[in-house]
Amino acid sequence: MKNYFRRYYYGDIPEDKAGGNIVSSDSKSDWPLWEVFIRSKQGLDHKHVGSLHAADAQMAIENARDVYTRRMEGVSIWVVESKYIHASNPEEAGEMFEPAVDKIYRHPTFYDLPDEVNHM
Amino acid sequence: MSPFIDYTLHLGDNSLILGQKNAEWCGHGPVLEQDIAITNISLDLIGQARNFYQYAATLIGDGTTEDSLAYLRKEREFKNLLLVEQPNGDWGQTILRQFFFSQYQYLLFQQLQNSSDKHIAAIAEKSLKEVTYHLRWSSEWVIRLGDGTDESHQRMQKAIDELWRYTGEMFEAASYETHVDLSTIKEQWINKVKKVFDEATLQMPVKIFMQTGGKEGKHTEHLGYILTELQYMQRAYPGCEW
């Protein structure tokens, strides 16, 4: 079975209506793509670090361990198959994000905070 | 040389030669991620070899270094298992060689971490974490390929038929090998391998003739070629440093 999907690379905002590359993959012979999230220290969030190919979740975690944590970058790994990530469309970036630009009052910077409040 | 030094060299030689063989995959792995995985394992093994050689060098004295042990000994002076010098073959054969060896090393180092010799115990304890991962990685691959397609299954079975004859040597004590209980390790090794083979739908060979000799310096023809490549620089440019 062939499956086609539209793939956007990071920071890749298409200039014409074409969008990202149409990638075809033969699901029988190609390993699916996985997105990798690494937590660098206890208490911090998992951060997206990149992607890789693997046949299953177990292999994806081990591949991530070998590819992304060999220099002590992490203490925990999440992987998720890329097809389960739904992304906003770069072509709709205007209507999605620009309305927030002139609404600086949404930042809570107009309050006088007592000195005792540290983490705002 | 004392039996204990021979034993330390034997442990180092196993790791060095398998590390060298695995390193041949660098840039040739089936996919990028696995290329990095096998190279990582290779570096872990070479790191273990360094630890054993450094210790052996202090025991030998006489200006011996880890480098002279790796680069200036001859074929008959190497005491590695025949298993680790066998050709890489296809990916399945490399995986199986790693699995057989890692399962052995895992059981061996569990005993050695309680060794009365503090250095050996410390190296075994440190290496055990790496080996635990090597074992997990390689056994999953054996299952994945054994229980995979017709072709991958057939290739794994062929690799077993190829390598099985070199497994018996692991459990036969060499003259210098008095520090571990190999019969217990053998029993545990067979059980663990059987479990993985069952899950991988692979057949364990029935009793066949086992090749031995590596521990005492009698090798298959493959080791000479490995050393030729490994030692080339020091042989061609003695004392060369960079």
Chai-1 contact restraints between the chains, C-beta under 6 A:
chainA,res_idxA,chainB,res_idxB,connection_type,confidence,min_distance_angstrom,max_distance_angstrom,comment,restraint_id
A,L52,B,E33,contact,1.0,0.0,6.0,A-B,restraint_1
A,N63,B,E33,contact,1.0,0.0,6.0,A-B,restraint_2
A,D66,B,I36,contact,1.0,0.0,6.0,A-B,restraint_3
A,D66,B,A37,contact,1.0,0.0,6.0,A-B,restraint_4
A,D66,B,N40,contact,1.0,0.0,6.0,A-B,restraint_5
A,V67,B,E33,contact,1.0,0.0,6.0,A-B,restraint_6
A,V67,B,I36,contact,1.0,0.0,6.0,A-B,restraint_7
